[in-house]
Amino acid sequence: MSRLFETTSINGIILENRFVRSATWEGMGTKDGFVTPGMIEVSEKLARGGVGLIMSGHAYISREGQAAPFQLGICSDEIIPGLADMTGRVHAAGGKIVAQLAHGGLLAPGRLTELEAVGPSPFEKKSGSEGREMTDVDIDRIVGAYAAAASRAKVAGFDGIQIHGAHGYLLNQFLSPFFNKRKDEYGGSIENRSRIVLKVLKAVREVVGHGFLVCIKMNSEDFLVDGFSVEDMIYTAKKLEENGIDAIELSGGTTLSGNNSPPRLGKSRPGEPEAYYEAAARRYKEGIKAPLILVGGIRTFETAERLVNEGVADYIALSRPLIREPGLINRWKSGDLRPAACVSDNGCFAPGAEGKGVFCVVEAREQDQREG
């Protein structure tokens, strides 16, 4: 049997295989961030489709941190019953699910939140600066909001939480000198820039306890001039490991990273690695023992198996392929090892912006053609 289908555990959570659904924006929440039947259906399909661990869509921890319309929220106790319905359905289908906790920071649009965006520093653009520099009071409030959201996730029956520290959102903004121009204890050196991330981890762990899965998603690098580097990632990962993180998911890029923005358009070209961040993952594995979840570009069973067999990653995360094929893992397990059908054109996100929820428009078009 392939090692991809081994039973493993992370902090006591038993996983049936090494496949993870990487969090995404599903575009299926209500305008106030509540769970909808469509969102529950997506999660249930992923569980029935064989995914070992599901990361929920990124859920905003406070209103000013909402990054996209129809985004899931976890910012108030009123949202808990819907979240509990979702976790209950996933568990009934034999799956495990983790809540991803997020804050958009400077990328949170004021036209959506009707609040001023906040971040480590104002974001300087040709048209002027955007957002407000967070004060110490703001930082303490946001750290507390992460902890409160983690507590809600536990009450709602999630198997754990994932702190979103990647893709140019708030915690990545603090980590990255591209965004972070502070001169105080939260800016300058990577020791200072990682301070808020470690504070969030500590605050979350205090409310959920040591027997609850706590992981983080972080960039391998930002792919920006003077951005977060692989060396910064390694330092931060080591500090997170020392402070009790259970697993780290490695991604990369921001919305400002051009061709290296997440998610990237198109498949890897000949001569390029299929897994976008494989080289950074190898650097990570040289000195860090915390289980590594690797996401980005992986479309074939053969690459996924090689990455695990070579010790480059402990778990393989997929996002867009599972939008197209929620049953992909069961297909591979059955022996049908054709590559994921996803063409990586990012067309799946357009319906989400229209309030229809994210889905594969290529598949829908092909089905219309077959039926026509």
N, C-alpha and C positions, 0 to 999 in steps of 0.2 A: 504494500500500500504506500502511496506517496506520502511523504511527511506533511504535505499540505492538509491532509485529512486526519492527522493525529489529533487526539484529544489532549488539550493543554489547559493550564490555568494561570490566571494573573490575579494575585491577591485573593485567592480562594474562589474566583469566578471560573467555573468550568466551561471551556469553549470546545465545541465539537470539531472545529477545524481552525486553520490559520488564516481564514479570510475575514476581512473587516470591511464593512461599508463605511467609507469615509464620509464625513458630514458634508452637506451641501445646503444651499438655499433651495427650498422646495416650492416656495411661492404658494403655499396652501393654507397658511394661517388666516385668521380673521384680521380685520384692520387693527384690532386691539391685541393681536398675538395669541388668540385662543386656538386650541386644537380643533381641527375639522375632521369629519368622517373620511375625507380624501386622504388626509395625512395619516390617519390610523390605518387605512387600507394599504398605503404604500409600505408602511413599516411591517404590517402583517405579511405582505407579499414577499418582502425581503427575508423574513424569518422562515416562511414556508419554502422559499427558494434556496435555502441552505446556507445563508450567510452566518458565519460563526458569531460575529459581534457587530451590532448595528450602532453607529454613531447617529444620533438624531440630527435633524437640521439645526443649523446654528441658532441658538435661542438667546435673545437679548436679555441681559440681566437688569437693565434699567432703561427707562423710556428714551433718554437722550442717546442711548447706545444702539438704537434700532438702525440697521444698516440698509434695509431693503423693504419694499412693500410686501405685505402678506407674509412677513417673517414670523416664525414661531417666537413666542415670548416665554420667559420664566421669571418675570419681574414682579409678580404679585401672587398672593395665595389663591386668588380666585381662579387662576389658571390650573391649579393642581388637579382638580377632578378630571379635566380633559386629558391631562398628561397621564393620570392613573389609568384611564380607559385605554390609552395607547400602550402603556407598558403591560397591562393585563392581557391585551390581545396578542402582543408579541410573545409573552411568556406562554400563553395557551398554545401558540403555534410552535413552541419549542425553542424560541430564540432568546437572545440576551441583548439588552439595549442600554446605551449610555447616553446621557444628556450632554450635548456640547454647549458650554456657557461662553457667551461672546459679548463684546462691546465694540461698536464700530469706531469709537474715538473720533478722529478728525474726518473719517470717511462716512460718518452718520449724517445724512442730508437734513438740513434744517427744515426744508420744505416738507419733509415727511414727519419729522419729530416735533416741529414747531418749537424746538429748543436749540440753544447755541451748542455747536459741536465743541467738544473738549479733547485735549490731548496733551502730550508732554510739552509741546511748544506750538505756537501758531504756525500754520502751514503757509509758507511763503510761496506765492505764485506771481506771475507777471501782472495779473489783474489785482494783486494785493494779497494781504494775509487773510487766512480763514481759520476759524476756531480760536478757542481761548486756552491759554496755558493753565493747566490744572494746578491749584494750590495744594498745600499739604492737607487741608481739610477735604478738598475734592478727592485726593488720593485715598485718604482713609475711608471716605464714603464709598468709593468704587470698590475698594478691597472688601468692605463690608457687604456690598451688593453681590459680589461673587460668592461670599460665604452664605448669604441668605438664599441665593439661587441654588447652591449646592444642597442646602437643607431641604428646599422644596423638592429637588430632584429625588432625594432619598425618601421623603414622605410619599412621593408619587410612585415609588416602586422601581425606579431605575436601578440598574445593576452597578452604576458608577457614574462619574462625570468626567468630561474632558474639558480642560481649560483651553480656549482658543487663543493661541499666542502667535498666529501666523498671518500671512496674506495681507499685511498692511493694516490690520485692525489694531485696537488700542494697545494691547500688550506688545505686539510687534513694533508699534510706533515707539514705545519706550525703549525697546531693545535696539532699535535702529538709529544710528547717528544721522541718517538721512532725514529723519523726522525729529529726532530728539536733539535740541540745541540747548538744553538746560545747563546751568552752571552750578546747580546744587547737588545734593546727595543722590539725585536720580538721573544725573547726566554726566557726560564725559566718558569715563572708563567703562568697560563692560561690567565691572563689578558694580558700579552705580546704576548703569542702565538696566541691569537684571534685578535690581533690588525690589521693584514693585511685583515682579513675577513671583519671586520667592515669598513675598509677603502674602500674595494671593494664595499660593500653595499652603502656607502655614495656616491662614485663616480658614480655608476650606477644610483642611485636615482636622482642625480643632472642632468643627461643627459636625463632621460626618464620621469621625473616628478613624482608627487605623485599619479596621476591617472592611472598609468601603473602597472600591476601586477609584483611584484618582489618577488620571493621565493628562497629557498635554499635547497639543498640536503646535509645532513650531517650524519656522523656516530653516532649511539647510543654509540658505542665503537669500538676500533680497533681489539680487541681480540689478542693483542700483549703484551708481557711483557714490562712494562713502556710505553704503548701506550696511546692513547686518551681514557679516561674513561667516564662512565656514568655521574659522577660528573662534568667532564669537559664539557660534552655535555649540561648539565642543565645550567651551568654558561653561556656558549656561546649562547644557545638558549634565555636565558633571556636578554642578551645584544643585540642580534639581534632583539628581540621583542621591546626593548626600542628604537632601532634605526630605526623602521618602516618596518621590514620585514613583508610581507603579509601572508606567510605560510611557514612551514618547513616540508620537507619530511625526515623521519627517516629511515636510512638503517644501515649498519654495515659492518665491516671487510675490509681487503685490500687483494691484491694478495699474500701477505706474511702470511696470517692468517690461513693457513692450511684448516681444515675442516670448518672453519668459513669464508672462502673467499667468496666474492660475485662474481657470484651467486653460492650458495651451491649446491653440488651434492646430488641427491636423495631427497625423501620426509621425513618429520619428522617421527621419530620412535615412537612406542607406549609409552605414558607417557610424550613425549616432546610436547611443544606447537607448533601448526601449524604455527603460526606467529612468526618468529624468534625473533623479537625485542619487543614482547608484554610487557615484564616486564619493559624495558626501557621506553616504551611509557607511561605506567602507572606512572612512576616517573615523566616524562615530564608533564603529565596532572595535577600533584599535584600543580603546581605553575605557569604554562605558558598558556596563553590564545590564542596565535597565532595558527590558525588552523593547525592541525597535519595531515599530509599525511603519512600513514604507509605502507611500502613495505616489502616484504621478506617472502616467504613460503606460502602465503595465496592461497589456492587452492579450497576452498569450499565456497559456498554462505553462509552457516550457520555460518562459522567463520567470514566472512566479516560482516554479519549482527550483530553478537554478539559484535564485536569490536566497531561498531558504536553505537549500542543500549546501551552498557555499558559505553560509553564516553571515551573509550580507544583511539579512533582515530576519526577524522572528515571525512577523505577520505581514500579510500582503493586503493593502487597502485599495479598494476600487470605488469609484464614484459614478462617473458618467456611464461606464459599461453596465452598471446595475440600474441606471435609469432606463436604458434600452432593454436590458434583460434581467429582471429581478430574479429569475431562476437560473442565472448563469452558473452558479456554483454547483447546483444539482446537475446541470448539464455536463459540466466537466467531470463530476464525480461518477456519472453514469458511463463515462468512457468517450463521450463526444467532446474531443479536445480541439475543435475548431476555435480559432481566435474569437474574442468578444466581437460582436457585430457593430459595436459603437464606432462611428467614423470620426469622432472628436471634432465636430463642426460647431459645437456650442449652440446649435439651433434649439436645443431643449430648453434653454433659459428664456427665450422670447415669450412663450405662453405664460410663464410665471409672472412676468411683468404686467401681463394683461389680466391677471387674476384667475387664470385658468389652471394654474399649477404647472410645474415643470414636467414635461414628458418628451419622448423622442418623436420629433416631427418627421424624421426620415422614415421611421417605422410606420407612423400614421399615414404618410404619403404612399408608401408601398402597399399598405393594406387597402387604401382607397383605389389604387390602380388594380389590385387583384379583384376587388369587388366590382369595379367598373367594367 
